[in-house]
Amino acid sequence: MSPRPAPALGGPPWPSSARRGDDGALVLGGVGVAALAAEHGTPAYLLDERDFRDRARAYRTAFEDAFAAVGAGVDVYYAGKALLTVAVARWAHEEGLRVDTASGGELAIALRAGVPGADLGLHGNNKSDAELAAALDAGVGRVIVDSLTEIERVADLAAARGVVAPVMVRVTTGVHAGGHEYISTAHEDQKFGLSVNAGPDGGDSPAVAALLRVLERPSLRLLGVHSHIGSQILDGAGFVEAARTVLRLRAHLALRTGVLVEEVDLGGGYGIAYLPGEETLDPRAVAGDIAAAVAHACDELGTGLPRISIEPGRAIVGPAGVTLYTVGTVKPVVVTDGGQGDDAAFTRLYVSVDGGMSDNIRPALYGARYHAELVGRASDAEPVRARVVGKHCESGDIVVHDVELPGDIRAGDLLAVPATGAYGRSMASNYNQLTRPPVVAVGDGASRVLVRRETVEDLLALDLG
């Protein structure tokens, strides 16, 4: 019997270069997975460089075109928290993006990549003095302040250096969107930002108080207002409503102080497809909607248009990444409680791979759903209900909760999980003292290591006994 044709890969959630070879094996960036596994080992994060660059350029041009049509400028910052390596920061900057960083480590990587300080931003709700000092010394284009106390600290550090620090104030608009409570960031009962809503005494809102405080400090320059409403957003309506709220705050400040801030940042959170058949957010559509809303709101408020900035991260790097695993133990498990309302017992195939929650914590952390496929060969076996699990000492160490895989999947097979470019490596750990996988770029028929695989010697080198 001839092998059953392997599922086609064209389109989401796979990178644009993904295809099946004549033998049914995955080819990514012109390189077969067998060759990649042989050279780099598994697990490994594979990153399609062309896919990354194309998506970065697509977001930049979509927003530039949309805002040029209404007479405004725009800057696109790559949100480095999704995945930041020296090469990734360089790719983003070469495609015309600035880089947003959320720690001193991310800032150092972006600077090592050659990104000028003026094209960098520093985020975070609890920045250390050392991080703030490093940002000021690097001449970052903006520091996004997140509290009244941070305003004072930045002002003092800037004054001590004889510089004027460019700052934005992060506000919470009450507009929250995203796939899970932990990644919705504009509701008020959370750690980020300052609320635009007045307190119970009817006085100034925390956001207004912060903006006024920045204006009082001569060592600070108020660039504008920053808002971020969540992550994995697939409906542009939340961005539109948040933009209106921030623009009203901007107009209120101008009426009160005569200062019309020049910039409004609407954050990131643009969603992607994680499963076959899912849709991703179209950058041209959402850019057009936001630009129209900004123009309309400014016309109603009687204010000039601000310069807009946005911060896509997942939307650029997420679809470009694939995690490659080798299958180990395969175990059929009879499920007798049915689950999800099913009364009948069924058999689920537990497919263990050589990684797990240490290289992708998102399924365990907040139930994120992923897809998986057998990618090393074709199979004529009927598909079966399966669950892909890792090798950690946790029953919650699940990579893919529910997926159909060929019934003859076996130890030594190569399995791939797409759409892992964002937050896989960034949130990776050494749980159970596993070493973190390498980040390997693929493209034009070749591969190169961007971040090498950790070794046991690396772990031991940190342990001083």
PyMOL commands that set and color helices and strands:
alter all, ss='L'
color gray80, all
select helices_A, chain A and resi 33-40+49-68+86-94+104-112+117-119+129-138+148-161+181-183+206-216+237-257+283-301+314-317+362-366+431-433+456-462
alter helices_A, ss='H'
color red, helices_A
select strands_A, chain A and resi 19-20+26-28+31-32+44-48+74-79+98-101+120-122+142-145+165-172+194-195+220-227+263-265+307-310+321-335+346-353+373-374+383-389+398-406+414-418+439-443+446-451
alter strands_A, ss='S'
color yellow, strands_A
deselect
rebuild
show_as cartoon
